[in-house]
């Protein structure tokens, strides 16, 4: 049995996180990405993005993608 060290992503920049979101969305050919889809294919944990940007939807929006479910809708929306 060979020992393999898991990659630890310390000091990851916001840009690296957002670029990875965009990369996965591009691979799936979509502008909407769920945290479950990202968990399966992304480099980082979706919880890291939620923690860094406040919510999953905020991370998605910062990456220029469209949130799958929008909460706190205004009366007009």
DSSP file (Angstrom, degrees, kcal/mol; ACC not computed):
  #  RESIDUE AA STRUCTURE BP1 BP2  ACC     N-H-->O    O-->H-N    N-H-->O    O-->H-N    TCO  KAPPA ALPHA  PHI   PSI    X-CA   Y-CA   Z-CA
    1    1 A X              0   0    0      0, 0.0     2,-0.4     0, 0.0     0, 0.0   0.000 360.0 360.0 360.0 127.7    0.0    0.0    0.0
    2    2 A X        -     0   0    0      1,-0.0     2,-0.3     2,-0.0     0, 0.0  -0.781 360.0-124.9 -97.2 135.9    1.4    3.3   -1.1
    3    3 A X        -     0   0    0     -2,-0.4     2,-0.4     2,-0.0    -1,-0.0  -0.619  26.8-170.5 -77.8 132.2    0.9    6.4    1.1
    4    4 A X        -     0   0    0     -2,-0.3     2,-0.4     0, 0.0    -2,-0.0  -0.987  16.2-137.4-128.3 123.8   -0.7    9.3   -0.8
    5    5 A X        -     0   0    0     -2,-0.4     2,-0.2     1,-0.1     3,-0.0  -0.636  20.2-127.4 -80.9 127.6   -0.9   12.8    0.8
    6    6 A X        -     0   0    0     -2,-0.4     2,-0.3     1,-0.1    -1,-0.1  -0.513  30.2-107.4 -71.1 141.2   -4.2   14.6    0.3
    7    7 A X        -     0   0    0     -2,-0.2     2,-0.6     2,-0.0    -1,-0.1  -0.528  30.5-154.9 -70.4 132.0   -3.9   18.0   -1.1
    8    8 A X        -     0   0    0     -2,-0.3     2,-1.5     2,-0.0    -1,-0.0  -0.953   4.8-149.3-112.4 120.9   -4.6   20.7    1.5
    9    9 A X    >   +     0   0    0     -2,-0.6     3,-0.6     3,-0.0     2,-0.3  -0.589  28.1 168.6 -94.7  76.5   -5.7   24.0    0.0
   10   10 A X  T 3   +     0   0    0     -2,-1.5    -2,-0.0     1,-0.2     0, 0.0  -0.679  64.7   9.9 -88.4 142.7   -4.4   26.5    2.5
   11   11 A X  T 3  S+     0   0    0     -2,-0.3     2,-0.3     1,-0.2    -1,-0.2   0.828  81.1 175.3  60.8  35.6   -4.5   30.2    1.6
   12   12 A X    <   -     0   0    0     -3,-0.6    -1,-0.2     1,-0.1     2,-0.1  -0.559  26.4-127.0 -71.5 133.3   -6.6   29.7   -1.5
   13   13 A X     >  -     0   0    0     -2,-0.3     4,-1.9     1,-0.1     5,-0.1  -0.363  15.1-115.3 -80.0 160.8   -7.6   33.0   -3.0
   14   14 A X  H  > S+     0   0    0      1,-0.2     4,-2.8     2,-0.2     5,-0.2   0.898 117.7  56.6 -58.1 -40.9  -11.1   34.1   -3.9
   15   15 A X  H  > S+     0   0    0      1,-0.2     4,-2.9     2,-0.2    -1,-0.2   0.902 104.8  50.5 -60.5 -42.6  -10.1   34.1   -7.6
   16   16 A X  H  > S+     0   0    0      2,-0.2     4,-1.8     1,-0.2    -1,-0.2   0.906 112.4  47.5 -62.7 -41.5   -9.0   30.5   -7.4
   17   17 A X  H  X S+     0   0    0     -4,-1.9     4,-1.8     2,-0.2    -2,-0.2   0.941 115.4  44.0 -64.3 -47.8  -12.3   29.5   -5.8
   18   18 A X  H  X S+     0   0    0     -4,-2.8     4,-2.4     1,-0.2    -2,-0.2   0.876 111.1  54.3 -67.5 -37.9  -14.4   31.4   -8.4
   19   19 A X  H  X S+     0   0    0     -4,-2.9     4,-2.3    -5,-0.2    -1,-0.2   0.874 107.4  51.2 -62.7 -36.7  -12.3   30.2  -11.3
   20   20 A X  H  X S+     0   0    0     -4,-1.8     4,-2.3     2,-0.2    -1,-0.2   0.894 108.1  51.8 -69.0 -38.4  -12.9   26.6  -10.2
   21   21 A X  H  X S+     0   0    0     -4,-1.8     4,-2.4     1,-0.2    -2,-0.2   0.944 112.0  46.6 -58.7 -47.7  -16.7   27.3  -10.0
   22   22 A X  H  X S+     0   0    0     -4,-2.4     4,-2.6     1,-0.2    -2,-0.2   0.892 110.2  53.9 -61.9 -40.5  -16.6   28.7  -13.6
   23   23 A X  H  X S+     0   0    0     -4,-2.3     4,-2.4     2,-0.2    -1,-0.2   0.918 110.5  45.1 -61.3 -45.4  -14.5   25.7  -14.8
   24   24 A X  H  X S+     0   0    0     -4,-2.3     4,-2.1     2,-0.2    -1,-0.2   0.912 112.8  50.5 -67.7 -42.2  -17.0   23.2  -13.5
   25   25 A X  H  <>S+     0   0    0     -4,-2.4     5,-2.3     1,-0.2     4,-0.4   0.904 111.4  49.8 -60.6 -40.7  -19.9   25.1  -14.9
   26   26 A X  H ><5S+     0   0    0     -4,-2.6     3,-0.9     1,-0.2    -2,-0.2   0.908 108.4  51.8 -64.4 -42.4  -18.1   25.2  -18.2
   27   27 A X  H 3<5S+     0   0    0     -4,-2.4    -1,-0.2     1,-0.3    -2,-0.2   0.875 114.2  43.6 -61.3 -37.0  -17.4   21.5  -18.1
   28   28 A X  T 3<5S-     0   0    0     -4,-2.1    -1,-0.3    -5,-0.1    -2,-0.2   0.480 110.2-127.8 -86.1  -2.9  -21.1   20.9  -17.5
   29   29 A X  T < 5 +     0   0    0     -3,-0.9     2,-0.3    -4,-0.4    -3,-0.2   0.940  68.3 114.9  54.2  53.8  -22.0   23.4  -20.2
   30   30 A X      < -     0   0    0     -5,-2.3    -1,-0.2    -6,-0.1    -2,-0.1  -0.959  64.2-147.6-144.6 160.0  -24.3   25.3  -17.8
   31   31 A X  S    S+     0   0    0     -2,-0.3    35,-3.5    -3,-0.1     2,-0.4   0.277  87.9  70.9-109.1   7.4  -24.6   28.7  -16.2
   32   32 A X  B     +a   66   0A   0     33,-0.2     2,-0.4    -7,-0.1    35,-0.1  -0.987  61.0 177.9-124.2 132.7  -26.3   27.2  -13.2
   33   33 A X        -     0   0    0     33,-0.5    35,-0.3    -2,-0.4     2,-0.2  -0.989  15.5-149.3-140.7 127.0  -24.5   25.0  -10.7
   34   34 A X     >  -     0   0    0     -2,-0.4     4,-2.2     1,-0.1     5,-0.2  -0.543  28.4-117.4 -89.6 161.0  -25.7   23.3   -7.5
   35   35 A X  H  > S+     0   0    0      1,-0.2     4,-2.5     2,-0.2    11,-0.2   0.844 116.3  56.2 -65.5 -32.2  -23.5   22.7   -4.5
   36   36 A X  H  > S+     0   0    0      2,-0.2     4,-1.4     1,-0.2    -1,-0.2   0.914 107.6  47.5 -65.6 -42.1  -24.0   18.9   -5.0
   37   37 A X  H  > S+     0   0    0      1,-0.2     4,-1.4     2,-0.2     5,-0.3   0.916 113.3  48.8 -63.0 -42.3  -22.8   19.1   -8.6
   38   38 A X  H  X S+     0   0    0     -4,-2.2     4,-3.7     1,-0.2    -2,-0.2   0.894 105.2  57.9 -65.7 -39.2  -19.8   21.1   -7.5
   39   39 A X  H  < S+     0   0    0     -4,-2.5    -1,-0.2     1,-0.2    -2,-0.2   0.872 108.3  47.5 -57.4 -37.8  -19.0   18.6   -4.6
   40   40 A X  H  < S+     0   0    0     -4,-1.4    -1,-0.2    -3,-0.2    -2,-0.2   0.838 130.8  16.1 -73.7 -33.7  -18.7   15.8   -7.2
   41   41 A X  H  < S+     0   0    0     -4,-1.4    -2,-0.2    -3,-0.1    -3,-0.2   0.630  99.5 100.4-118.0 -18.9  -16.5   17.6   -9.7
   42   42 A X     <  -     0   0    0     -4,-3.7     4,-0.1    -5,-0.3   -21,-0.1  -0.227  65.9-132.8 -76.1 161.5  -14.9   20.6   -8.0
   43   43 A X  S    S+     0   0    0    -26,-0.1     2,-0.2     2,-0.1    -1,-0.1   0.824  88.7  45.4 -77.1 -34.6  -11.5   21.0   -6.5
   44   44 A X  S    S-     0   0    0    -27,-0.1     2,-0.3    -6,-0.1    -2,-0.1  -0.554  95.1 -91.7-109.3 170.3  -12.6   22.5   -3.2
   45   45 A X    >>  -     0   0    0     -2,-0.2     4,-1.2     1,-0.1     3,-1.1  -0.640  27.8-132.7 -80.6 137.6  -15.4   21.8   -0.8
   46   46 A X  H 3> S+     0   0    0     -2,-0.3     4,-2.2     1,-0.3     5,-0.2   0.824 107.5  63.6 -60.7 -29.2  -18.7   23.6   -1.4
   47   47 A X  H 3> S+     0   0    0      1,-0.2     4,-2.6     2,-0.2    -1,-0.3   0.831  96.4  57.3 -62.7 -32.6  -18.7   24.5    2.3
   48   48 A X  H <> S+     0   0    0     -3,-1.1     4,-2.6     2,-0.2    -1,-0.2   0.917 108.3  45.9 -63.6 -43.3  -15.5   26.5    1.7
   49   49 A X  H  X S+     0   0    0     -4,-1.2     4,-2.4     2,-0.2     5,-0.2   0.901 112.5  50.7 -67.0 -40.5  -17.2   28.6   -0.9
   50   50 A X  H  X S+     0   0    0     -4,-2.2     4,-1.5     1,-0.2    -2,-0.2   0.923 114.3  44.4 -61.6 -44.3  -20.3   29.1    1.3
   51   51 A X  H  < S+     0   0    0     -4,-2.6    -2,-0.2     2,-0.2    -1,-0.2   0.918 115.2  47.2 -66.9 -44.3  -18.1   30.2    4.2
   52   52 A X  H  < S+     0   0    0     -4,-2.6    -2,-0.2     1,-0.2    -1,-0.2   0.893 125.0  28.2 -66.3 -41.8  -15.9   32.5    2.1
   53   53 A X  H  < S-     0   0    0     -4,-2.4     2,-0.3    -5,-0.2    -1,-0.2   0.458 106.9-113.8-105.2  -2.1  -18.7   34.3    0.3
   54   54 A X  S  < S+     0   0    0     -4,-1.5     2,-0.3    -5,-0.2    -4,-0.1  -0.259  88.0  18.1 101.9 -47.2  -21.5   34.0    2.9
   55   55 A X  S  > S-     0   0    0     -2,-0.3     4,-1.7    -6,-0.2     5,-0.1  -0.957  77.8-110.4-147.9 165.2  -23.8   31.8    0.9
   56   56 A X  H  > S+     0   0    0     -2,-0.3     4,-2.5     1,-0.2     5,-0.2   0.928 118.4  52.9 -62.4 -44.9  -23.7   29.4   -2.0
   57   57 A X  H  > S+     0   0    0      1,-0.2     4,-2.7     2,-0.2    -1,-0.2   0.860 105.9  53.2 -62.3 -36.2  -25.7   31.8   -4.2
   58   58 A X  H  > S+     0   0    0      2,-0.2     4,-2.3     1,-0.2    -1,-0.2   0.896 110.1  48.1 -65.5 -38.9  -23.4   34.7   -3.4
   59   59 A X  H  X S+     0   0    0     -4,-1.7     4,-1.5     2,-0.2    -2,-0.2   0.924 112.1  49.7 -64.7 -44.2  -20.4   32.6   -4.6
   60   60 A X  H  <>S+     0   0    0     -4,-2.5     5,-2.6     1,-0.2     4,-0.2   0.925 112.1  47.4 -60.1 -46.8  -22.3   31.6   -7.7
   61   61 A X  H ><5S+     0   0    0     -4,-2.7     3,-1.5     1,-0.2    -1,-0.2   0.893 108.8  53.8 -64.5 -40.3  -23.2   35.3   -8.5
   62   62 A X  H 3<5S+     0   0    0     -4,-2.3    -1,-0.2     1,-0.3    -2,-0.2   0.818 106.3  54.2 -63.4 -29.3  -19.6   36.4   -7.9
   63   63 A X  T 3<5S-     0   0    0     -4,-1.5    -1,-0.3    -3,-0.2    -2,-0.2   0.492 121.9-110.3 -81.5  -3.3  -18.5   33.8  -10.4
   64   64 A X  T < 5S+     0   0    0     -3,-1.5    -3,-0.2     1,-0.3     2,-0.2   0.681  77.6 127.1  82.9  17.8  -20.9   35.3  -12.9
   65   65 A X      < -     0   0    0     -5,-2.6     2,-0.5    -6,-0.2    -1,-0.3  -0.485  63.2-104.6-101.1 174.8  -23.2   32.3  -12.8
   66   66 A X  B     -a   32   0A   0    -35,-3.5   -33,-0.5    -2,-0.2    -5,-0.0  -0.874  32.1-119.4-104.5 127.0  -27.0   32.2  -12.2
   67   67 A X        -     0   0    0     -2,-0.5     3,-0.2     1,-0.1   -33,-0.1  -0.363  12.5-144.0 -62.1 142.0  -28.3   30.9   -8.8
   68   68 A X  S    S+     0   0    0    -35,-0.3     2,-0.4     1,-0.3    -1,-0.1   0.893  89.0  22.9 -73.7 -40.7  -30.5   27.8   -9.1
   69   69 A X  S    S-     0   0    0     -3,-0.0     2,-0.6     2,-0.0    -1,-0.3  -0.991  74.4-155.0-130.8 122.9  -32.8   29.0   -6.3
   70   70 A X        -     0   0    0     -2,-0.4     3,-0.2    -3,-0.2     2,-0.2  -0.876  13.3-165.0-103.2 123.8  -33.2   32.6   -5.3
   71   71 A X        +     0   0    0     -2,-0.6    -2,-0.0     1,-0.2     0, 0.0  -0.568  62.9  35.3-100.9 166.7  -34.3   33.3   -1.8
   72   72 A X  S    S-     0   0    0     -2,-0.2    -1,-0.2     1,-0.1     2,-0.1   0.924  77.9-169.2  57.7  50.0  -35.6   36.5   -0.2
   73   73 A X        -     0   0    0     -3,-0.2    -1,-0.1     1,-0.1     2,-0.1  -0.369  17.6-121.6 -68.9 147.5  -37.5   37.6   -3.3
   74   74 A X        -     0   0    0      1,-0.1    -1,-0.1    -2,-0.1    -2,-0.0  -0.361  30.1-102.5 -79.8 169.4  -38.9   41.1   -3.5
   75   75 A X  S    S+     0   0    0      1,-0.2    -1,-0.1     2,-0.2    -2,-0.1   0.897 123.2  50.2 -60.1 -42.0  -42.6   41.7   -4.1
   76   76 A X              0   0    0      1,-0.3    -1,-0.2     0, 0.0    -3,-0.0   0.872 360.0 360.0 -65.6 -37.7  -41.9   42.6   -7.7
   77   77 A X              0   0    0      0, 0.0    -1,-0.3     0, 0.0    -2,-0.2   0.508 360.0 360.0 -68.0 360.0  -39.9   39.5   -8.3
